[in-house]
């Protein structure tokens, strides 16, 4: 395998974290699945290749990270399914050029009054942070991605409330209101998420994984 192609494949794996063969097949146009498997087998020296739900997944080993000068280390864990679902969404949106995972927005809210600090014992910190599962821009619009991988719905509601509180504070940084895409597993969860997002006036779309 040519060095340029090798490094390109390794950089994609590094960018996405943990990938399936079909992810590399699609992003690098590797032809048939059989051909993609052959190419992936040629990456053995630079990757870990294990099985998750009876399907091979690939992520960089130390030698692979060193070759492309990456400090991004991942391991198989309960978050593996999260990585794989996020990769499916990346492909669904046709591989955005500025796709950024775990993108962090930081802002400063209005300072608390001295009375609130004294009465409630609150420290006078007014920094706020929002971490999205992924972020990208296209045609002047900003897209935020949230992945509901069977998270407790009470936690999902907290996420929605956090978006509702912070998005107005960072809206000035965007050309129009960001669009929040929430991906989930069932119609019931989709219905609840849609209702919460609408109630908090968040520009959104809720999509089932089976729809992509």
N, C-alpha and C positions, 0 to 999 in steps of 0.2 A: 504494500500500500504506500502510495506517495506521501511524503512527509506533510505536505500542505493539506491533503485530504484527511490524514490522521489527526492533525491538530484541529482541523475544523470540526470533526466529529467529537473530539474530546472537549472542545470548547462548548459545544451544544449540550453535552452531558453535564458539564460543569454549570452552565447557565440554568438548566432545568432541574438539576439536583439528582433525581433518580428517574430513569426513563425505561420505557418498554421498547422492544424492537420496533413496533409499529410507529412509535414516535420518531425514531431515527429514520425509518423507512419513508415517512411522510416529509419530515423537515429537510432531508438531504436527497429526496427523490432517488431512492436506492433500487427502484424497480420492484421485482416480485418479492414476496415475503421470504422465499427461499434464498434469493440473492442477498437480502438484508441480513438474514441469519448468518450467511457466510462472511459478510463484512464484519458483523458484530463479533463473531468468533475470532477474527483477526485483531480484535482489541484486547484480547485476554491479558496481555502483558501490562496493560495500563488501566484495567478496570476490575472491579468485583462484579461477578455475574452470578446472581442467585435467583431463587424462585419465590414469587409472591402470588398466592392464590393460583398456583399451577401455571404461572406465566413468568418467563424470564424477565428480570429487571437488571439494569446496568447502572453502576455509579463508579466514579473514579477512585482508584487506589492512590497510594502515596506517589508512585512513579508517574502516574497519569497527571496528577496535580502539579508535580514538579516540572513535567515537560511543557505545560502551558503556563507555568508560573501562577498557579492558583492557590489561594489560602482557604478556599471554600470546601470544608470537609463535611461529608454527610455519612450517615450510617443507616442501616435498616432499622426501623422502629415503628411505633404505632402511627407515626406521621407519614409512613410510606404511601398509604392510600391517598393521603392529602396531596402529596407531590404528584402522583399519577393523575388524579382528577384535575389538578391545576394544569398539567401538560395537555390534557384533552381540551381544556378551555383555550389554552394558548393556540392550539391548532385550529380550534373552532373559529377564532378571531383572525385566522390567516397569518399567524406568527408576527405580531407587531414588532417593529424594529426597536422600539424603546421599552419593551416588556420588562418590568422590574418587579421582582417578587419581594414580599414583605416590605413594601414601600412605606416609609414613615413620614407623616406630616406632623410638624410641631407648630404650636401657636400659643399665644398668650391671651388669656381672657381678661375681662375687666377685673381689676384688683378688688379684693374683699375690703369691706369697710373696717376701720379699726374696732368698731363695736362688735362686729361679728368675730373678729380674732380674739378679743378679750372674753366675750361671753361663751363662745363655743370652743375656745382653745385651739383654733385652727392656725396652722403655720401660714404665713403670708406668701405662699407660693401659688402662682396663678398660671403656671405652664400646663398645657394640655397636649396630649399626644394621640394620634390616630394611626394605627398600623393596618394597612390593607393587605389581603392575600396576594394581590397583584395590581399593577397600575400600568396604563399605557395611554397614549394620545393618538388621535387620528382625525384628520380633516378639521382641526381646530377644537375638537372636543376632548374632554378628559374622561377616561373610563376607569372606574374602580371595581375590583373583583372581590367578592366574598364567597368562600366555599363552605357550605354547610355539609359537613361529613358526619351526619348523625349526632351533631352537638345537641346538648340539652336545650330545649326551646326557651327556657328561662335565660340561658346564656345568649341565645340569639337575640332575644328581646333587648338585653343589655347592649349588645352590639348596635342594634338599630338606634337605641337611645343615644349612644355615644356618637354615632354619625350625625344624628339630628342636632346635637349640641355643638359639634366641632365644624361641620361643613359650612355653616354661616360665617364662621370666623376665618376660614381660609378661602372663601369664595372669591375674594378680590384677586387671588393669585391665578384665577382661571378665566378663560373666555367663555362666560356662561357657567351655569351650575353643572358640576360633574354628574355623570350618569353612573349610578351604582347598579351593577349586575350581581344578583344573588343567585347562586346555583344550589339546588337542593334535590332530595331524592323522591319525595312523595307529593301527591296532590294536596294532602292535608297540610303539610308543612309549607308548601307553596302558597296556599290560601292564607295561612296565618301570617307569613312573612309579608305578603302583598298588602294585607290589611294594616299591619304595623307601619310599614314604610309609607303607605298612603296617608295614614293618620298623622305621621310626623312630617308630611309634605316633602319627602325626599324623592327626587327624580330617580326612577328605578325601573328595573325589569327583573322579574323572578323567572328562572328557567329550570326545568328538570334536566338532570343529566341524560335521561333517555331521549330528550329532544335535540341533543347536539350530535 
